[in-house]
Amino acid sequence: MKRELAFNFTDAGQWPNLQLWLKHYLGNAINGGPMEVRLSRPNRTNAQNRRLWPVLRDIAKQIPWPRTTQIMREPEEWKMIFMSAYRQETNVVAGINGEFINLSLSTSELTKQEFSELLEFIQAQGAEWGVQWSDPALKVFESYREA
């Protein structure tokens, strides 16, 4: 049976409590066998992911890509375009039929903070392009300003 305990560490004021927690938990648990301690930032939530789609739909309805064409892209394609620009990573491999596939474009791997930054990036780029945001997209941006 795998047992995991988590301590959500949100500010430096919690450091003394975290130290006590680690000392107690690890001190008692180490007798049960090897332990693994992992530090990580929380991944983006499903709620954050749902907020992304109204924004991408607005862009997909209004902006062609490449910008010099009349080709309208689907929201899923815009997600990949923005992730590529945000991450500026390239992990491109050849597909089965010789097509190019970027393997590094997953929002599920973003932390909550990175996802918020991605939404801010999309909002700024959309504003630069003159995107007229729908009410659902405006509510997304407002919820991030309040958080």
C-alpha atoms as an extended CHARMM CRD file, in Angstrom:
* protein
*
       147  EXT
         1         1  MET       CA              0.0000000000        0.0000000000        0.0000000000  PROA      1               0.0000000000
         2         2  LYS       CA              1.3790000000        3.3950000000       -1.0110000000  PROA      2               0.0000000000
         3         3  ARG       CA              0.9080000000        6.1930000000        1.4830000000  PROA      3               0.0000000000
         4         4  GLU       CA              1.4260000000        9.8070000000        0.5690000000  PROA      4               0.0000000000
         5         5  LEU       CA              1.1220000000       12.8910000000        2.6930000000  PROA      5               0.0000000000
         6         6  ALA       CA              1.2410000000       16.4060000000        1.3560000000  PROA      6               0.0000000000
         7         7  PHE       CA              1.9990000000       19.7350000000        2.9820000000  PROA      7               0.0000000000
         8         8  ASN       CA              0.9530000000       22.7510000000        0.9390000000  PROA      8               0.0000000000
         9         9  PHE       CA              3.6740000000       25.3340000000        1.4400000000  PROA      9               0.0000000000
        10        10  THR       CA              2.4370000000       28.7270000000        0.2340000000  PROA      10              0.0000000000
        11        11  ASP       CA              4.6480000000       31.2990000000        1.9460000000  PROA      11              0.0000000000
        12        12  ALA       CA              7.8850000000       31.6320000000        3.8890000000  PROA      12              0.0000000000
        13        13  GLY       CA              5.9710000000       32.1240000000        7.1460000000  PROA      13              0.0000000000
        14        14  GLN       CA              5.0750000000       28.4430000000        7.0430000000  PROA      14              0.0000000000
        15        15  TRP       CA              8.7190000000       27.3290000000        7.0770000000  PROA      15              0.0000000000
        16        16  PRO       CA              8.8420000000       26.5810000000       10.8540000000  PROA      16              0.0000000000
        17        17  ASN       CA              5.6900000000       24.4300000000       10.5980000000  PROA      17              0.0000000000
        18        18  LEU       CA              7.0700000000       22.6220000000        7.5590000000  PROA      18              0.0000000000
        19        19  GLN       CA             10.2970000000       21.8620000000        9.4120000000  PROA      19              0.0000000000
        20        20  LEU       CA              8.3770000000       20.4150000000       12.3660000000  PROA      20              0.0000000000
        21        21  TRP       CA              6.1330000000       18.4040000000       10.0680000000  PROA      21              0.0000000000
        22        22  LEU       CA              9.0790000000       16.9570000000        8.1460000000  PROA      22              0.0000000000
        23        23  LYS       CA             10.9870000000       16.1310000000       11.3330000000  PROA      23              0.0000000000
        24        24  HSD       CA              7.9970000000       14.3620000000       12.8600000000  PROA      24              0.0000000000
        25        25  TYR       CA              6.7630000000       12.5560000000        9.7490000000  PROA      25              0.0000000000
        26        26  LEU       CA             10.1300000000       11.4860000000        8.3920000000  PROA      26              0.0000000000
        27        27  GLY       CA             11.4740000000       10.6570000000       11.8540000000  PROA      27              0.0000000000
        28        28  ASN       CA              8.5860000000        8.2580000000       12.4690000000  PROA      28              0.0000000000
        29        29  ALA       CA              8.1720000000        6.9310000000        8.9420000000  PROA      29              0.0000000000
        30        30  ILE       CA             11.7830000000        6.1540000000        8.0390000000  PROA      30              0.0000000000
        31        31  ASN       CA             11.6680000000        3.0300000000       10.2150000000  PROA      31              0.0000000000
        32        32  GLY       CA              9.1380000000        1.5770000000        7.7400000000  PROA      32              0.0000000000
        33        33  GLY       CA             11.6450000000        1.5520000000        4.8860000000  PROA      33              0.0000000000
        34        34  PRO       CA             13.0350000000        3.8830000000        2.2540000000  PROA      34              0.0000000000
        35        35  MET       CA             11.3660000000        7.2600000000        1.8460000000  PROA      35              0.0000000000
        36        36  GLU       CA             11.1380000000        9.6340000000       -1.0770000000  PROA      36              0.0000000000
        37        37  VAL       CA             10.7630000000       13.3690000000       -0.5560000000  PROA      37              0.0000000000
        38        38  ARG       CA              9.5810000000       15.3580000000       -3.5340000000  PROA      38              0.0000000000
        39        39  LEU       CA              9.1450000000       19.1080000000       -3.8860000000  PROA      39              0.0000000000
        40        40  SER       CA              6.9020000000       20.3510000000       -6.6660000000  PROA      40              0.0000000000
        41        41  ARG       CA              4.6200000000       23.1790000000       -7.5830000000  PROA      41              0.0000000000
        42        42  PRO       CA              0.9120000000       22.3920000000       -8.0590000000  PROA      42              0.0000000000
        43        43  ASN       CA             -0.1020000000       21.6370000000      -11.6490000000  PROA      43              0.0000000000
        44        44  ARG       CA             -2.7780000000       23.6100000000      -13.3980000000  PROA      44              0.0000000000
        45        45  THR       CA             -6.2950000000       22.6520000000      -12.3940000000  PROA      45              0.0000000000
        46        46  ASN       CA             -9.1370000000       21.4000000000      -14.5550000000  PROA      46              0.0000000000
        47        47  ALA       CA            -10.9770000000       24.6290000000      -13.7390000000  PROA      47              0.0000000000
        48        48  GLN       CA             -8.0600000000       26.6250000000      -15.1540000000  PROA      48              0.0000000000
        49        49  ASN       CA             -8.0780000000       24.4820000000      -18.2790000000  PROA      49              0.0000000000
        50        50  ARG       CA            -11.8290000000       25.0570000000      -18.8010000000  PROA      50              0.0000000000
        51        51  ARG       CA            -11.2050000000       28.8200000000      -18.6400000000  PROA      51              0.0000000000
        52        52  LEU       CA             -8.7690000000       28.6030000000      -21.5340000000  PROA      52              0.0000000000
        53        53  TRP       CA            -11.3320000000       27.5360000000      -24.1500000000  PROA      53              0.0000000000
        54        54  PRO       CA            -13.5630000000       30.6640000000      -24.3470000000  PROA      54              0.0000000000
        55        55  VAL       CA            -10.4110000000       32.7080000000      -24.9600000000  PROA      55              0.0000000000
        56        56  LEU       CA             -9.1340000000       30.3510000000      -27.6670000000  PROA      56              0.0000000000
        57        57  ARG       CA            -12.5750000000       30.2180000000      -29.3430000000  PROA      57              0.0000000000
        58        58  ASP       CA            -12.6090000000       34.0260000000      -29.6290000000  PROA      58              0.0000000000
        59        59  ILE       CA             -9.1960000000       34.0180000000      -31.2820000000  PROA      59              0.0000000000
        60        60  ALA       CA            -10.1360000000       31.1140000000      -33.5710000000  PROA      60              0.0000000000
        61        61  LYS       CA            -13.2000000000       33.0270000000      -34.8190000000  PROA      61              0.0000000000
        62        62  GLN       CA            -11.3160000000       36.2580000000      -35.5260000000  PROA      62              0.0000000000
        63        63  ILE       CA             -7.6610000000       35.6610000000      -36.3650000000  PROA      63              0.0000000000
        64        64  PRO       CA             -6.2630000000       33.7670000000      -39.3840000000  PROA      64              0.0000000000
        65        65  TRP       CA             -2.9870000000       31.8590000000      -39.0510000000  PROA      65              0.0000000000
        66        66  PRO       CA             -0.5210000000       32.5050000000      -40.5090000000  PROA      66              0.0000000000
        67        67  ARG       CA             -1.6350000000       36.1240000000      -40.2350000000  PROA      67              0.0000000000
        68        68  THR       CA             -0.9270000000       36.7870000000      -43.9200000000  PROA      68              0.0000000000
        69        69  THR       CA             -3.4980000000       34.1620000000      -44.9970000000  PROA      69              0.0000000000
        70        70  GLN       CA             -7.2210000000       33.6450000000      -44.6570000000  PROA      70              0.0000000000
        71        71  ILE       CA             -6.7740000000       30.2690000000      -42.9480000000  PROA      71              0.0000000000
        72        72  MET       CA             -8.8350000000       30.0830000000      -39.7830000000  PROA      72              0.0000000000
        73        73  ARG       CA             -7.5820000000       27.6510000000      -37.1490000000  PROA      73              0.0000000000
        74        74  GLU       CA             -9.4850000000       25.6030000000      -34.5920000000  PROA      74              0.0000000000
        75        75  PRO       CA             -9.1790000000       26.4140000000      -30.8620000000  PROA      75              0.0000000000
        76        76  GLU       CA             -7.1030000000       23.2300000000      -30.3620000000  PROA      76              0.0000000000
        77        77  GLU       CA             -4.6350000000       24.4640000000      -32.9820000000  PROA      77              0.0000000000
        78        78  TRP       CA             -4.4470000000       27.8790000000      -31.3040000000  PROA      78              0.0000000000
        79        79  LYS       CA             -3.6840000000       26.1550000000      -28.0240000000  PROA      79              0.0000000000
        80        80  MET       CA             -0.6330000000       24.5440000000      -29.6380000000  PROA      80              0.0000000000
        81        81  ILE       CA              0.4060000000       27.8090000000      -31.3330000000  PROA      81              0.0000000000
        82        82  PHE       CA              0.2690000000       29.6940000000      -28.0170000000  PROA      82              0.0000000000
        83        83  MET       CA              1.9490000000       26.9210000000      -26.0490000000  PROA      83              0.0000000000
        84        84  SER       CA              4.7850000000       26.8950000000      -28.5640000000  PROA      84              0.0000000000
        85        85  ALA       CA              5.2160000000       30.6640000000      -28.2240000000  PROA      85              0.0000000000
        86        86  TYR       CA              4.8930000000       30.5890000000      -24.4280000000  PROA      86              0.0000000000
        87        87  ARG       CA              7.2380000000       27.6890000000      -23.8140000000  PROA      87              0.0000000000
        88        88  GLN       CA              9.6230000000       28.4650000000      -26.6660000000  PROA      88              0.0000000000
        89        89  GLU       CA             10.6590000000       24.8300000000      -26.5340000000  PROA      89              0.0000000000
        90        90  THR       CA             11.2620000000       22.5730000000      -29.4330000000  PROA      90              0.0000000000
        91        91  ASN       CA             11.0200000000       18.8440000000      -29.1310000000  PROA      91              0.0000000000
        92        92  VAL       CA             10.1090000000       18.0830000000      -32.7320000000  PROA      92              0.0000000000
        93        93  VAL       CA             10.2690000000       14.5660000000      -34.1040000000  PROA      93              0.0000000000
        94        94  ALA       CA              9.3150000000       13.0550000000      -37.4330000000  PROA      94              0.0000000000
        95        95  GLY       CA              5.9690000000       11.2870000000      -37.4300000000  PROA      95              0.0000000000
        96        96  ILE       CA              5.1600000000        7.9700000000      -39.0480000000  PROA      96              0.0000000000
        97        97  ASN       CA              4.4990000000        9.6040000000      -42.4210000000  PROA      97              0.0000000000
        98        98  GLY       CA              7.3110000000       12.1510000000      -42.2120000000  PROA      98              0.0000000000
        99        99  GLU       CA              5.1800000000       14.9180000000      -40.6840000000  PROA      99              0.0000000000
       100       100  PHE       CA              6.5720000000       17.0530000000      -37.8670000000  PROA      100             0.0000000000
       101       101  ILE       CA              5.2750000000       16.5670000000      -34.3170000000  PROA      101             0.0000000000
       102       102  ASN       CA              6.1000000000       18.8490000000      -31.3840000000  PROA      102             0.0000000000
       103       103  LEU       CA              6.1160000000       16.6580000000      -28.2870000000  PROA      103             0.0000000000
       104       104  SER       CA              6.5090000000       19.4550000000      -25.7280000000  PROA      104             0.0000000000
       105       105  LEU       CA              3.0960000000       21.1180000000      -25.9720000000  PROA      105             0.0000000000
       106       106  SER       CA              0.9270000000       20.0420000000      -23.0530000000  PROA      106             0.0000000000
       107       107  THR       CA             -0.8930000000       22.4320000000      -20.7440000000  PROA      107             0.0000000000
       108       108  SER       CA             -1.3730000000       19.6030000000      -18.2380000000  PROA      108             0.0000000000
       109       109  GLU       CA              2.3270000000       19.8850000000      -17.3830000000  PROA      109             0.0000000000
       110       110  LEU       CA              2.0940000000       23.5790000000      -16.5190000000  PROA      110             0.0000000000
       111       111  THR       CA              2.0170000000       24.7300000000      -12.9270000000  PROA      111             0.0000000000
       112       112  LYS       CA             -0.8790000000       26.8880000000      -11.7750000000  PROA      112             0.0000000000
       113       113  GLN       CA              1.3990000000       29.9390000000      -12.0340000000  PROA      113             0.0000000000
       114       114  GLU       CA              2.6010000000       29.0330000000      -15.5310000000  PROA      114             0.0000000000
       115       115  PHE       CA             -0.9770000000       28.4880000000      -16.6880000000  PROA      115             0.0000000000
       116       116  SER       CA             -1.9120000000       31.9320000000      -15.3720000000  PROA      116             0.0000000000
       117       117  GLU       CA              1.0620000000       33.3840000000      -17.2550000000  PROA      117             0.0000000000
       118       118  LEU       CA             -0.0670000000       31.5690000000      -20.4230000000  PROA      118             0.0000000000
       119       119  LEU       CA             -3.5260000000       33.1390000000      -20.1410000000  PROA      119             0.0000000000
       120       120  GLU       CA             -1.9890000000       36.5800000000      -19.6040000000  PROA      120             0.0000000000
       121       121  PHE       CA              0.2180000000       36.0050000000      -22.6530000000  PROA      121             0.0000000000
       122       122  ILE       CA             -2.7950000000       35.0200000000      -24.7800000000  PROA      122             0.0000000000
       123       123  GLN       CA             -4.7650000000       38.0330000000      -23.5520000000  PROA      123             0.0000000000
       124       124  ALA       CA             -1.9170000000       40.4160000000      -24.3800000000  PROA      124             0.0000000000
       125       125  GLN       CA             -1.3820000000       38.9260000000      -27.8440000000  PROA      125             0.0000000000
       126       126  GLY       CA             -5.1060000000       38.9660000000      -28.5710000000  PROA      126             0.0000000000
       127       127  ALA       CA             -5.3010000000       42.6200000000      -27.5150000000  PROA      127             0.0000000000
       128       128  GLU       CA             -2.3880000000       43.4440000000      -29.8220000000  PROA      128             0.0000000000
       129       129  TRP       CA             -4.2570000000       41.7660000000      -32.6950000000  PROA      129             0.0000000000
       130       130  GLY       CA             -7.4960000000       43.6040000000      -31.8460000000  PROA      130             0.0000000000
       131       131  VAL       CA             -9.4960000000       40.5600000000      -30.7300000000  PROA      131             0.0000000000
       132       132  GLN       CA            -12.9700000000       41.4880000000      -29.4870000000  PROA      132             0.0000000000
       133       133  TRP       CA            -13.3860000000       39.3320000000      -26.3960000000  PROA      133             0.0000000000
       134       134  SER       CA            -16.7100000000       37.6350000000      -25.7090000000  PROA      134             0.0000000000
       135       135  ASP       CA            -18.3940000000       37.8210000000      -22.3000000000  PROA      135             0.0000000000
       136       136  PRO       CA            -17.1290000000       34.3290000000      -21.3210000000  PROA      136             0.0000000000
       137       137  ALA       CA            -13.5380000000       35.3200000000      -22.1750000000  PROA      137             0.0000000000
       138       138  LEU       CA            -13.8510000000       38.6210000000      -20.3050000000  PROA      138             0.0000000000
       139       139  LYS       CA            -15.0740000000       36.6960000000      -17.2420000000  PROA      139             0.0000000000
       140       140  VAL       CA            -11.9720000000       34.4920000000      -17.4880000000  PROA      140             0.0000000000
       141       141  PHE       CA             -9.6850000000       37.5190000000      -17.4770000000  PROA      141             0.0000000000
       142       142  GLU       CA            -11.6290000000       39.1150000000      -14.6280000000  PROA      142             0.0000000000
       143       143  SER       CA            -11.3770000000       35.9650000000      -12.4990000000  PROA      143             0.0000000000
       144       144  TYR       CA             -7.6060000000       36.0050000000      -12.9060000000  PROA      144             0.0000000000
       145       145  ARG       CA             -7.3660000000       39.6630000000      -11.9060000000  PROA      145             0.0000000000
       146       146  GLU       CA             -9.3330000000       38.9040000000       -8.7310000000  PROA      146             0.0000000000
       147       147  ALA       CA             -7.2020000000       35.8830000000       -7.7800000000  PROA      147             0.0000000000
